[in-house]
């Protein structure tokens, strides 16, 4: 479990992680294209909640997705990206399409 929390020194204190040069250049080119933050609205379509756990982990202070310009918004009207988690079933099809129309 301690491997998942990032690098630590001999005393167990977290060490700042370095960003790979390729990741930094990819981030720079992406930010140049979008010119602003990406606003994401998350739609839970049901399932095992594995997707939600991963998304909430990236939004935690440990990973801090906002430093990369990704912000979660409370309304699909404010969103640039609709993120559907879980399987979109027949029963979820019409609510998912309704959310898409609001954007």
Secondary structure, 3 states (H helix, E strand, C coil): CHHHHCCECCCCCECCCCCCHHHHHHHHHHHHHHCCCEEEEEEECCCCCHHHHHHHHHCCCCCCHHHHCEEECCCHHHCCEEEEECCCCHHHHHHHHHHHHHC
